[in-house]
Structures are given as C-alpha cells and as structure tokens.
C-alpha cells in the first residue's frame, strides 16, 4: 500500500512539472501566394474596370459662379436712388427690373431665372466704392448694371476689376469710364467725347454764339463734359470768357454768375445735373451782364425735374442728350409694361430707361454664350464673361442695334439737341434729324 502511494506521488510530481513547461512555439504561417497578373486563371476574380471608364475630373470652380437648382442668376445694379438725380436713378433701376422680367418670361438661361440685386450708388464716388466692395465680396454676383453717374462708376471700378466682375453702365458718359486698361468696364450710353463736341458745334455754328462762358459742378461727369465743350469751342475759334466751378448741392449761384456776367458772354454752357442747372437758369435773369444770354446744359439735366424746377426760366434754354436709335415697336411694348408695373411713364422720371434695359440685355446675351451645366448646376465663368460682353454683336435693343468694341463701348445712336418750348423739350438738331 505504501509502495502504491509512493508511485502515485511520483506520477503527480511528474504531471505538475510538465504543466509548468511552456508550449513549444507554433511555426509562422507562410504568406499567401500572390497570383502573377500575367498568369491569372479563369477562376480568379475579374480585373478592375479600365481607367478610361473612371469618373471624370471635377470642374475647377476658381473664378466661377456656381448656381444650384432653385437659385437665381444674380445681376447687381448700382442705381442713383438718392443724391442729385433720384428720379433718373429710379427710372434706370425700374427699367432694369423690366429687363429681368422679360428675360425670365423667356425662360432665363437653361431654366435658371435672373434676379436683380439693386444698391444705391447715390451718384457719388464714395458710395460707388461701398457698392463695388459689397458686390465684389458676394460670390453669387455674376455681373453689374451700373453705375448711373460717372463719379459713382469710377468708385465702383477698382473693386469690380479686382474681383473680375464685369459691369455695363447705362448712363456714365465720362470718356474715361471705359478704356484699354479696364477689361471689366463697359457701357451702353454714348461718350461725352461726342456730346461735348456736338454741343459746341451747335452753339458756334447753328446759334452763331462765339463769346461763351462755361460752368460746371465739379463732378467727374459735369467738369469732364465742360472741359470737352470748352476745348472744342476754342478749336472752332470761339472765346471762353470764364470756366467757373460750383458744387453739387449748392443753391445760390449768384456769386459765380456775377463773375461770369462781368465779362458779358452771349452764352452759358453748364456741365452738371438737373437741380443746379435749373437754379442757374433762374438766377441768370437776376445777374447784370447776362441780359439776353442763352443757356444750355446736358443729358444730366435733360429731365422733367429740370423743367419743373426752372419753371418759366426754362423757356428757350437748350439741352442735349445721348440718344439711342430707338426701336419704336419695342419701346412701345416696354413702356406699356413699365406703366403697368410702376404706374408712371418712364419719360416722367428720366431719359435713360432704354439704355438701362439694354445694359441688362447685353449682360444676359453674354451669359448665354458662356454658361455651362455641371450636373444640375449652372456655372458661369466671370473671366470668360468679360470677353463675351466685348463679343456681343448686332444685339437688337431698345436703343438700336448694339455691338461692343474692344474697349467696351456698346452704344448706338447719337447726340440730340433740344430747346424748351411751351414747357416741353423739342428737338432742334442732332441725331435723327440729319
């Protein structure tokens, strides 16, 4: 019994010793054999699709406006809703609205509708800068209709040029608004380089006035036009007795007129806007040395506002306007829509509604040429749009057949000269009467 017990004890010790020993390491599994690409069997998984069938590279959206379904093609507008010419500014803004309405009625572009984003440029350079910066910071703005006035447009230009946003002005007529150095700058209105020459020719050759005083309101528009008029009168052989500057917003011009009257000119030309022109016409009658002197101003004063403000003093005065080659049937349809929507005739507010409508249509024509679909989105390349605007040719507008040249002059028509008879403007010379 003792011997059996000893045997059991020995077996137990041996079992415990074996349990304490570590298990031998298992050999590492051999790596799976990789099939050679050239020897793949028919039973292997099918090869990947050829590279040619891979998804297309995404479009580079740098400098592009991407418009998602349900969103609109947004055109900015800088309109002189306040400042020296609020009625013409309102007229320009409302005409642009009619253009957008017509574009949308025609189906927009690829089914995407247009939207006008209007801002008050106030006919002022500083405010134009504010508006330009606002549009430049907005990635949804495709192009801009405006500005209304030349100084306002000069304010708009730097920010829009940096952002590569094209503008088409309906009414900024200073010659320097467009140039070879500005590829975003375009306009439908004709240049003062033409208006100033036509006005001087009329005064010197048609009216026979050779002793002329020139006044201006120191704005980019008024002073610029006055300088052109003065230079051409002198080229024709006329005498310029004075070149007097006043300020937009002034109401008493008696001191400046006294200087002018001291030289007894036969004629005063004023470069500026309606209110100042009307007050000068009134105050001329109170000024010694100006008895019998005639008065002329420009498209900035060719408004109902001038007629109403000047009253009886407007009679016999002269105005010029950079007119389009009016499409009578289209203008009649436009006027009916305008009156139906706004309850006023466009001519009661200002003269540039045709150019405003056409400025939007020039932009839209160029958009149609460059807009592309990317999936469900519409994509408009701002850089391509700059060239497309300059490429607009033979576009039939309210103001004639429009073609843009290499520096952005897109206007049609010519300069007209009017006199006030019976409280109304009556054309006496210029475009349309040759």
C-alpha positions in Angstrom: 0.0 0.0 0.0 2.9 2.3 0.9 4.6 1.3 -2.4 1.4 2.2 -4.4 1.1 5.5 -2.6 4.7 6.4 -3.5 4.0 5.6 -7.2 1.0 7.9 -7.2 3.1 10.7 -5.6 5.8 10.3 -8.3 3.3 10.5 -11.1 1.7 13.6 -9.6 5.1 15.4 -9.4 5.8 14.4 -13.0 2.5 15.8 -14.2 3.0 19.1 -12.4 6.4 19.5 -13.9 5.1 19.0 -17.4 2.3 21.6 -16.8 4.8 24.2 -15.8 6.9 23.9 -19.0 6.0 26.4 -21.9 4.3 25.0 -25.0 6.6 25.0 -28.0 6.2 28.0 -30.4 4.0 27.4 -33.4 5.6 27.9 -36.8 4.6 31.2 -38.5 2.1 30.7 -41.3 3.6 31.1 -44.7 2.4 34.2 -46.7 -0.4 33.6 -49.1 0.9 33.1 -52.6 0.2 36.1 -54.9 -1.1 35.2 -58.3 1.0 36.7 -61.1 -1.0 39.2 -63.1 0.0 37.6 -66.4 -0.9 34.1 -65.2 -4.3 34.8 -63.6 -6.6 31.8 -64.2 -10.2 31.9 -65.4 -11.4 31.1 -61.9 -9.9 34.2 -60.4 -11.9 37.4 -59.6 -12.4 39.7 -62.7 -9.9 42.5 -63.2 -10.7 46.2 -62.3 -12.6 48.4 -64.8 -10.2 50.2 -67.3 -9.1 53.7 -66.3 -10.9 55.2 -69.3 -14.2 54.4 -67.5 -13.2 56.2 -64.3 -15.2 59.2 -63.1 -14.4 62.5 -64.9 -12.2 65.1 -63.1 -14.3 67.6 -61.2 -14.6 71.1 -62.8 -12.2 73.8 -61.5 -14.5 76.4 -59.9 -11.9 79.1 -59.4 -13.4 82.4 -60.6 -16.7 80.8 -61.4 -20.2 81.5 -60.1 -22.0 78.2 -59.3 -25.8 78.3 -59.3 -27.6 75.4 -57.8 -31.1 74.3 -58.9 -33.7 76.7 -57.5 -31.2 79.5 -57.2 -31.0 82.6 -59.5 -28.5 84.3 -61.8 -27.8 87.4 -59.8 -27.0 90.6 -61.5 -26.0 93.6 -59.3 -27.3 97.1 -60.0 -25.8 100.4 -58.9 -28.5 103.0 -59.2 -28.6 106.6 -58.1 -31.6 106.3 -55.9 -30.5 109.3 -53.8 -28.2 112.2 -54.5 -28.6 114.9 -57.2 -30.7 112.8 -59.7 -33.0 110.4 -57.7 -35.8 110.4 -60.4 -33.5 109.4 -63.3 -31.9 106.9 -61.0 -35.2 105.4 -60.1 -36.1 105.2 -63.8 -32.9 103.4 -64.5 -33.5 100.9 -61.7 -37.1 100.2 -62.8 -36.1 99.7 -66.4 -33.6 97.1 -65.3 -36.4 95.3 -63.5 -38.4 95.2 -66.7 -35.4 93.7 -68.5 -35.1 91.0 -65.8 -38.9 90.3 -66.0 -38.6 89.9 -69.8 -35.6 87.5 -69.5 -37.5 85.3 -67.0 -40.6 85.3 -69.2 -38.4 84.0 -72.0 -37.2 81.1 -69.8 -33.9 82.5 -68.4 -30.8 80.5 -69.2 -31.1 76.7 -69.1 -34.2 77.1 -67.0 -32.4 79.3 -64.4 -34.1 82.6 -63.7 -32.5 86.0 -63.3 -32.6 88.3 -60.2 -31.7 92.0 -59.9 -29.8 92.9 -56.8 -30.1 96.7 -56.6 -28.0 99.0 -54.4 -28.0 102.8 -54.1 -24.9 104.3 -55.7 -26.2 107.8 -54.9 -24.4 109.3 -58.0 -21.4 109.6 -55.7 -17.9 108.2 -55.9 -17.6 107.2 -52.3 -20.9 105.4 -52.3 -19.9 103.8 -55.5 -16.9 102.4 -53.7 -19.1 101.0 -51.0 -21.4 99.3 -53.5 -18.4 98.0 -55.5 -16.9 96.4 -52.4 -20.2 94.8 -51.5 -20.7 93.2 -54.9 -17.0 92.1 -55.0 -17.4 90.3 -51.7 -20.5 88.4 -52.9 -19.6 85.2 -54.7 -23.1 85.0 -56.2 -22.9 88.2 -58.3 -22.3 87.4 -61.9 -22.1 91.0 -63.4 -23.3 94.5 -62.6 -25.6 97.0 -64.4 -24.3 100.5 -63.5 -23.2 102.9 -62.2 -25.6 105.7 -63.0 -23.2 108.6 -62.8 -19.6 108.8 -63.9 -18.1 109.5 -60.5 -20.2 106.7 -59.0 -18.9 104.4 -61.7 -15.3 105.4 -61.1 -15.9 104.4 -57.4 -17.3 101.0 -58.4 -14.4 100.1 -60.8 -11.4 99.1 -58.6 -13.3 96.5 -56.5 -15.1 95.0 -59.5 -11.9 94.9 -61.5 -10.1 93.1 -58.7 -13.0 90.6 -58.4 -13.2 90.2 -62.2 -16.8 91.2 -62.3 -17.9 93.0 -65.5 -20.2 96.0 -65.4 -22.2 97.6 -68.2 -23.2 101.2 -67.4 -26.4 102.6 -68.9 -25.6 106.3 -68.3 -22.0 107.0 -67.2 -20.8 109.2 -70.1 -17.3 110.5 -69.0 -14.9 109.3 -71.7 -12.6 107.7 -69.1 -15.3 105.3 -67.8 -14.1 102.8 -70.4 -10.5 102.3 -71.6 -8.0 99.8 -72.9 -6.8 99.4 -69.3 -10.1 98.2 -67.8 -11.4 94.9 -69.2 -14.4 94.9 -66.8 -15.6 98.3 -67.9 -18.4 98.6 -70.5 -21.3 101.0 -71.2 -24.4 101.4 -73.4 -24.5 105.2 -73.1 -22.5 107.2 -75.7 -19.4 109.1 -74.6 -19.2 112.8 -73.6 -16.3 112.9 -76.1 -19.1 113.0 -78.7 -21.7 115.0 -76.7 -19.3 117.9 -75.8 -18.3 118.3 -79.5 -21.8 118.2 -80.8 -22.9 120.8 -78.3 -20.1 123.1 -79.1 -20.7 122.8 -82.8 -24.4 123.6 -82.3 -23.6 126.7 -80.2 -20.9 128.1 -82.5 -22.2 127.1 -86.0 -26.0 126.9 -85.6 -26.7 129.6 -83.0 -23.7 131.7 -84.0 -22.6 132.4 -80.5 -18.8 132.9 -80.2 -18.4 134.5 -76.7 -19.2 131.7 -74.3 -18.9 131.2 -70.5 -18.5 127.6 -69.3 -19.7 126.4 -65.8 -19.6 123.0 -64.2 -20.5 121.3 -60.9 -17.0 119.8 -60.2 -18.3 116.3 -60.6 -16.4 113.8 -62.8 -19.3 114.0 -65.2 -20.0 117.7 -65.2 -16.5 119.0 -65.2 -15.3 116.4 -67.7 -18.1 117.4 -70.2 -17.5 121.1 -69.6 -13.8 120.7 -70.5 -14.6 118.9 -73.7 -17.1 121.6 -74.7 -14.6 124.4 -73.8 -11.8 122.8 -75.8 -13.9 122.4 -78.9 -15.4 125.9 -78.8 -11.9 127.2 -78.7 -10.8 125.0 -81.6 -13.7 126.5 -83.6 -12.5 130.0 -82.9 -14.8 130.9 -80.0 -13.8 132.9 -76.9 -14.3 131.3 -73.5 -14.8 134.2 -71.0 -15.0 132.1 -67.8 -14.5 128.5 -66.6 -16.4 128.5 -63.3 -16.8 125.6 -60.9 -19.6 125.2 -58.4 -20.7 122.3 -56.2 -23.4 119.6 -56.5 -26.0 120.6 -53.8 -25.3 124.4 -54.0 -28.4 126.5 -54.3 -27.1 130.0 -54.6 -25.0 130.6 -57.7 -25.2 134.4 -57.7 -21.5 134.9 -56.8 -20.3 132.7 -59.6 -22.8 134.2 -62.1 -21.6 137.7 -61.1 -18.1 136.7 -62.2 -19.5 135.4 -65.4 -21.7 138.5 -66.0 -18.7 140.8 -65.6 -17.5 139.5 -69.0 -20.9 139.8 -70.7 -20.9 136.4 -72.5 -23.6 135.6 -75.1 -24.0 132.1 -73.9 -23.5 129.9 -70.8 -22.9 126.2 -71.0 -23.3 124.2 -67.8 -21.9 120.7 -67.2 -23.9 119.1 -64.4 -27.3 117.9 -63.2 -30.9 119.0 -63.1 -31.3 120.9 -59.9 -28.2 123.1 -60.2 -28.9 123.7 -63.9 -32.5 124.9 -63.1 -31.3 127.2 -60.4 -28.6 128.7 -62.6 -31.2 129.3 -65.4 -33.4 131.1 -62.9 -30.6 133.2 -61.3 -29.1 134.3 -64.7 -32.1 136.6 -65.0 -31.1 138.5 -61.8 -27.5 138.9 -62.9 -26.1 142.1 -64.5 -24.3 141.4 -67.7 -26.3 138.3 -68.6 -29.3 140.1 -70.2 -30.1 138.1 -73.4 -27.5 135.4 -72.7 -28.7 131.9 -73.6 -28.3 128.8 -71.5 -27.5 125.2 -72.3 -26.9 122.1 -70.3 -26.6 118.3 -71.0 -28.1 114.9 -70.6 -27.7 115.1 -66.8 -30.2 117.9 -66.8 -32.4 116.6 -69.6 -35.3 115.7 -67.2 -38.7 116.6 -66.1 -37.1 117.6 -62.9 -35.3 120.4 -64.7 -38.5 121.7 -66.4 -40.4 121.7 -63.1 -37.6 123.3 -61.0 -36.7 126.0 -63.6 -40.3 126.9 -64.3 -40.6 129.9 -66.7 -36.8 130.3 -66.7 -36.6 127.0 -68.7 -38.3 128.5 -71.7 -35.8 129.0 -74.6 -33.0 127.1 -72.9 -31.2 124.2 -74.6 -30.3 120.6 -73.6 -28.5 117.8 -75.2 -29.0 114.0 -74.8 -27.0 111.0 -75.9 -29.9 109.2 -77.6 -30.2 105.7 -78.9 -31.6 104.7 -82.3 -35.0 103.9 -80.8 -36.8 100.7 -81.7 -40.3 102.2 -81.7 -42.3 99.0 -81.6 -40.1 97.5 -78.8 -40.2 100.8 -76.9 -44.0 100.9 -77.0 -44.2 97.4 -75.6 -41.6 98.3 -72.9 -43.5 101.5 -71.9 -46.7 99.6 -71.5 -45.1 97.0 -69.2 -43.3 99.8 -67.3 -46.5 101.8 -66.7 -48.4 98.7 -65.7 -45.8 97.7 -63.1 -44.9 101.1 -61.7 -47.8 103.4 -62.5 -45.8 106.1 -64.2 -44.5 106.8 -67.7 -40.7 106.3 -67.9 -40.2 109.7 -69.5 -41.7 111.4 -66.5 -38.7 110.2 -64.4 -35.7 110.2 -66.7 -34.3 109.7 -70.2 -32.0 106.6 -69.7 -34.5 103.8 -69.3 -33.8 102.4 -72.8 -30.1 102.2 -72.1 -30.7 100.6 -68.7 -32.9 97.9 -70.2 -30.2 97.3 -72.9 -27.4 97.1 -70.4 -29.1 94.2 -68.7 -29.7 92.5 -72.1 -26.0 92.9 -73.1 -25.1 91.1 -69.9 -27.7 88.4 -70.4 -26.6 87.8 -74.0 -23.0 87.3 -72.9 -24.1 84.9 -70.1 -26.0 82.8 -72.6 -22.7 82.4 -74.5 -20.6 81.2 -71.6 -22.9 79.5 -69.1 -22.5 75.7 -68.9 -24.2 72.9 -66.9 -22.2 70.9 -64.4 -24.6 68.2 -63.3 -27.7 70.0 -62.1 -25.8 73.3 -61.5 -25.3 76.2 -63.9 -21.7 77.5 -63.9 -20.7 81.0 -65.2 -17.0 81.8 -65.5 -16.5 85.5 -64.7 -13.3 85.7 -66.7 -15.0 84.2 -69.8 -17.9 86.6 -69.3 -15.6 89.6 -69.7 -14.6 88.5 -73.2 -18.2 87.5 -74.0 -19.5 91.0 -73.3 -16.9 92.5 -75.6 -18.0 89.9 -78.2 -21.7 91.0 -78.2 -22.6 91.8 -81.8 -25.8 93.0 -83.5 -28.0 92.7 -80.4 -31.3 94.3 -81.2 -32.2 96.5 -78.2 -34.5 99.4 -77.2 -31.8 101.9 -78.2 -30.8 100.3 -81.5 -28.6 97.5 -82.7 -25.8 97.1 -80.2 -22.2 95.8 -80.7 -19.5 96.1 -78.1 -16.0 97.1 -79.2 -12.6 96.2 -77.8 -12.8 98.9 -75.0 -16.4 98.3 -74.0 -18.3 100.9 -76.0 -21.6 99.2 -76.8 -23.9 102.2 -77.6 -25.9 103.0 -80.6 -27.4 106.3 -81.8 -26.1 109.8 -81.5 -26.4 113.2 -79.7 -29.7 115.2 -79.9 -30.1 118.9 -79.1 -33.4 120.2 -77.7 -34.9 123.6 -76.8 -37.7 124.2 -74.3 -40.8 125.4 -75.9 -44.1 125.7 -74.1 -42.7 123.8 -71.1 -41.6 120.8 -73.2 -38.3 119.6 -74.8 -38.5 120.0 -78.6 -35.6 118.6 -80.7 -34.0 121.1 -82.9 -30.8 119.4 -84.1 -28.7 116.3 -84.0 -29.2 112.6 -84.3 -32.4 111.6 -86.1 -32.8 115.0 -87.9 -29.9 114.7 -90.4 
